[in-house]
Amino acid sequence: MHTKWDESGEWYAGCVGEKGHYYHQAVILPAVTRLLNLKQKRSLLDLGCGQGVLARSVPASIEYWGVDGSELLLKEAKKLTKREQCHFVCADATAQLPIEKRDFDCACFILSLQNMENLQGAIATASQHLKTGGELLLVLNHPCFRIPRQSQWGIDSASKLQYRRMNRYMSPEKIPIQTSPGKGERSTTTWSYHAPISLYAQALLKAECLIVTIEEWISDRKSEGAKARMEDRARKEFPLFLTFLAKKCGRG
């Protein structure tokens, strides 16, 4: 199964590495462990798992299944991940999976859902493999403030404020992403799919998953120099990530 992520796999693996990039380690993985209460879970389905960063951070007692469409990234995941009860499957996460298990305690998309064109199909697939009462976690680059090509930082010199400019939000959009920009390496194109928050909520409801909580995670970095105060203020006001935690409810 060849995908665009196979062409960009070496670039992506280099960006993320074995333990994840800075925000994986400092913000995302600790919060995922807390929200899903992973020490109490027995099984986890990781959709769009890439090279298995989450697989290497969950408790060893968990039965872990990682799904990704890129054979190259899964090859890297298998090489880096040394643990029992760990399975990696090459498949389209928006369609029927070659996994018989239908009673996972939890499932998640960690910064992967926005690279999948079929939002509803992806969430429906996750729901199909959850037990009733199972939890589904979506970790997204914040759809309000981090839209590729449609959002950027600006500075209001008169007010001494850093602000976030948004060119559009409500319209779903397919956005090309160039890998290795400006580094003299062979560039390839992957795609990011923007959707407003309401479409994520509707997709969860259609898949019989009711939202339990929503969290917005900010950067913990600190600036230095003359602009430090305005930059640190802006980090606190404009979150990097939006997270939905939902629970699968049976028909009735």
C-alpha positions as CSV (number, residue, x, y, z in Angstrom):
1,M,0.0,0.0,0.0
2,H,1.9,3.1,-1.3
3,T,0.9,6.5,0.0
4,K,2.3,10.1,-0.2
5,W,3.6,9.4,3.3
6,D,5.9,6.8,2.0
7,E,7.5,9.5,-0.2
8,S,7.7,11.9,2.8
9,G,8.5,9.2,5.3
10,E,12.2,9.9,5.8
11,W,11.6,13.6,6.2
12,Y,8.8,12.9,8.7
13,A,10.8,10.3,10.7
14,G,13.6,12.8,11.0
15,C,11.3,15.5,12.3
16,V,9.6,13.3,14.9
17,G,12.4,10.9,15.8
18,E,12.1,7.9,18.2
19,K,10.6,9.8,21.2
20,G,8.5,12.4,19.3
21,H,9.2,16.0,18.7
22,Y,9.4,18.6,21.5
23,Y,5.6,19.0,21.9
24,H,5.1,15.2,21.8
25,Q,7.3,14.9,24.9
26,A,6.5,18.1,26.8
27,V,2.7,18.5,26.1
28,I,1.0,15.8,24.1
29,L,2.1,12.4,25.5
30,P,1.7,13.3,29.2
31,A,-1.7,14.7,28.5
32,V,-2.8,11.7,26.5
33,T,-1.7,9.4,29.3
34,R,-3.7,11.5,31.8
35,L,-6.9,11.9,29.7
36,L,-7.1,8.3,28.8
37,N,-6.0,7.1,32.2
38,L,-3.8,4.6,30.4
39,K,-2.6,2.9,33.6
40,Q,-6.1,1.5,33.9
41,K,-6.6,0.5,30.3
42,R,-6.0,-2.9,28.7
43,S,-6.1,-2.2,25.0
44,L,-5.5,0.8,22.7
45,L,-6.0,1.4,19.0
46,D,-3.7,4.1,17.5
47,L,-5.0,5.3,14.1
48,G,-2.4,7.1,12.0
49,C,0.4,5.9,14.3
50,G,3.3,6.9,12.1
51,Q,6.5,5.5,13.4
52,G,4.9,4.5,16.7
53,V,5.8,7.3,19.1
54,L,2.7,6.5,21.3
55,A,3.5,2.8,21.2
56,R,6.7,3.5,23.1
57,S,5.2,5.6,25.7
58,V,2.1,3.6,26.9
59,P,2.3,1.1,29.8
60,A,3.8,-2.3,28.8
61,S,0.6,-4.0,30.1
62,I,-1.5,-2.5,27.3
63,E,-2.4,-4.5,24.1
64,Y,-1.4,-1.9,21.5
65,W,-2.5,-1.8,17.8
66,G,-1.1,0.8,15.5
67,V,-2.6,1.5,12.1
68,D,-1.0,3.5,9.3
69,G,-1.2,3.7,5.6
70,S,2.6,4.1,5.1
71,E,4.6,0.9,4.9
72,L,7.8,3.0,5.3
73,L,6.7,4.6,8.6
74,L,5.5,1.2,9.9
75,K,8.8,-0.3,9.1
76,E,10.4,2.4,11.2
77,A,7.9,1.8,14.0
78,K,8.7,-1.9,14.1
79,K,12.4,-1.3,14.2
80,L,12.1,1.3,17.0
81,T,9.5,-0.4,19.2
82,K,10.6,-3.3,21.4
83,R,7.7,-4.4,23.5
84,E,5.3,-7.3,23.8
85,Q,1.6,-7.1,23.0
86,C,2.4,-4.6,20.2
87,H,0.9,-5.0,16.6
88,F,1.4,-2.7,13.6
89,V,-1.0,-2.9,10.6
90,C,-0.7,-1.2,7.2
91,A,-4.3,-0.1,6.3
92,D,-6.5,2.8,5.4
93,A,-7.7,4.1,8.8
94,T,-10.8,5.6,7.1
95,A,-12.1,2.2,5.8
96,Q,-12.7,-1.3,7.2
97,L,-9.6,-2.5,9.1
98,P,-8.1,-6.0,9.0
99,I,-8.4,-6.2,12.8
100,E,-11.0,-8.6,14.3
101,K,-11.0,-7.0,17.7
102,R,-14.1,-4.9,18.3
103,D,-13.8,-4.2,22.0
104,F,-10.8,-1.8,22.5
105,D,-10.9,0.2,25.7
106,C,-9.7,3.3,23.8
107,A,-8.7,4.6,20.4
108,C,-6.9,7.7,19.4
109,F,-5.8,10.0,16.6
110,I,-2.6,11.8,17.7
111,L,-2.0,14.6,15.2
112,S,-3.1,12.3,12.4
113,L,-6.8,12.9,11.7
114,Q,-6.1,16.2,9.8
115,N,-4.0,14.2,7.3
116,M,-7.1,12.0,6.5
117,E,-9.5,13.3,3.8
118,N,-12.4,11.3,5.0
119,L,-13.0,12.7,8.5
120,Q,-16.3,10.9,9.0
121,G,-15.0,7.6,7.8
122,A,-12.0,7.7,10.1
123,I,-14.0,8.4,13.2
124,A,-16.6,5.8,12.2
125,T,-13.8,3.2,11.9
126,A,-12.5,4.0,15.3
127,S,-16.0,3.7,16.8
128,Q,-16.5,0.3,15.2
129,H,-13.5,-1.1,17.1
130,L,-14.4,0.4,20.5
131,K,-16.4,-1.4,23.1
132,T,-19.5,0.3,24.4
133,G,-18.2,2.9,26.9
134,G,-14.8,2.9,25.2
135,E,-13.1,6.2,24.8
136,L,-12.0,8.0,21.6
137,L,-9.4,10.8,21.8
138,L,-8.8,13.3,19.0
139,V,-5.6,15.4,19.3
140,L,-5.6,18.1,16.6
141,N,-3.5,21.1,15.5
142,H,-6.0,23.7,16.7
143,P,-8.5,24.2,13.8
144,C,-9.2,27.8,14.9
145,F,-5.6,29.1,15.1
146,R,-3.3,26.7,13.1
147,I,-4.6,26.4,9.6
148,P,-1.8,25.9,7.1
149,R,-1.5,28.9,4.7
150,Q,-4.5,30.5,6.3
151,S,-3.1,31.6,9.7
152,Q,0.0,33.5,10.7
153,W,1.5,35.6,13.5
154,G,1.5,39.4,13.3
155,I,2.7,42.2,15.5
156,D,0.8,45.3,16.4
157,S,3.7,47.7,17.2
158,A,1.5,50.4,18.6
159,S,-0.1,48.1,21.2
160,K,3.0,46.0,21.6
161,L,1.0,42.9,21.1
162,Q,1.5,39.7,19.0
163,Y,-1.7,38.6,17.4
164,R,-2.9,35.7,15.3
165,R,-4.3,36.5,11.9
166,M,-6.9,34.2,10.4
167,N,-7.8,34.4,6.7
168,R,-10.6,31.8,6.8
169,Y,-12.1,29.2,9.1
170,M,-15.6,27.8,8.3
171,S,-14.8,26.4,4.9
172,P,-13.4,22.9,4.8
173,E,-10.2,22.9,2.8
174,K,-7.5,20.6,1.3
175,I,-4.1,22.2,1.7
176,P,-0.8,21.1,0.2
177,I,2.1,20.8,2.5
178,Q,5.7,20.9,1.1
179,T,8.2,18.8,3.0
180,S,11.8,19.8,3.5
181,P,11.1,23.5,2.5
182,G,14.3,25.5,1.9
183,K,16.7,22.7,3.0
184,G,18.0,21.8,-0.4
185,E,16.4,18.3,-0.1
186,R,14.0,16.7,-2.6
187,S,10.6,18.1,-1.7
188,T,7.4,16.1,-1.8
189,T,3.8,17.1,-1.1
190,T,1.5,15.8,1.6
191,W,-2.0,17.1,2.4
192,S,-3.7,18.7,5.4
193,Y,-7.5,18.7,5.6
194,H,-9.0,21.6,7.5
195,A,-12.5,21.4,9.0
196,P,-14.2,23.7,11.5
197,I,-14.8,22.4,15.0
198,S,-18.5,21.8,14.4
199,L,-17.7,19.1,11.8
200,Y,-15.7,17.2,14.3
201,A,-18.5,17.3,16.8
202,Q,-21.0,16.2,14.2
203,A,-18.8,13.3,13.0
204,L,-18.4,12.1,16.6
205,L,-22.1,12.2,17.2
206,K,-22.9,10.3,14.0
207,A,-20.4,7.6,15.1
208,E,-22.3,7.3,18.4
209,C,-19.5,9.0,20.4
210,L,-20.6,11.6,22.9
211,I,-18.1,14.3,23.8
212,V,-17.0,14.0,27.5
213,T,-14.5,16.9,27.6
214,I,-12.6,19.4,25.4
215,E,-9.2,20.7,26.2
216,E,-6.9,23.3,24.6
217,W,-3.2,22.9,25.1
218,I,-0.8,25.8,25.0
219,S,3.0,25.9,24.4
220,D,5.1,25.8,27.5
221,R,8.1,27.5,25.8
222,K,9.5,30.8,27.1
223,S,11.0,33.6,25.0
224,E,14.0,35.7,25.7
225,G,14.9,39.2,24.5
226,A,13.0,42.4,23.7
227,K,9.8,40.7,22.4
228,A,9.6,38.0,25.2
229,R,6.7,39.5,27.0
230,M,4.4,39.8,24.0
231,E,5.4,36.4,22.7
232,D,4.8,34.7,26.0
233,R,1.5,36.4,26.3
234,A,0.4,35.2,22.9
235,R,1.4,31.6,23.6
236,K,-0.9,31.6,26.6
237,E,-3.8,33.1,24.5
238,F,-3.6,31.0,21.3
239,P,-3.4,27.3,22.0
240,L,-1.5,24.9,19.8
241,F,-3.7,21.9,20.1
242,L,-7.4,21.1,20.5
243,T,-8.4,17.8,22.1
244,F,-11.8,16.0,22.1
245,L,-12.4,13.1,24.5
246,A,-15.5,11.2,23.6
247,K,-17.2,8.0,24.8
248,K,-18.9,5.4,22.6
249,C,-22.6,4.9,23.5
250,G,-24.6,2.0,22.2
251,R,-27.8,2.5,20.2
252,G,-30.8,3.0,22.4
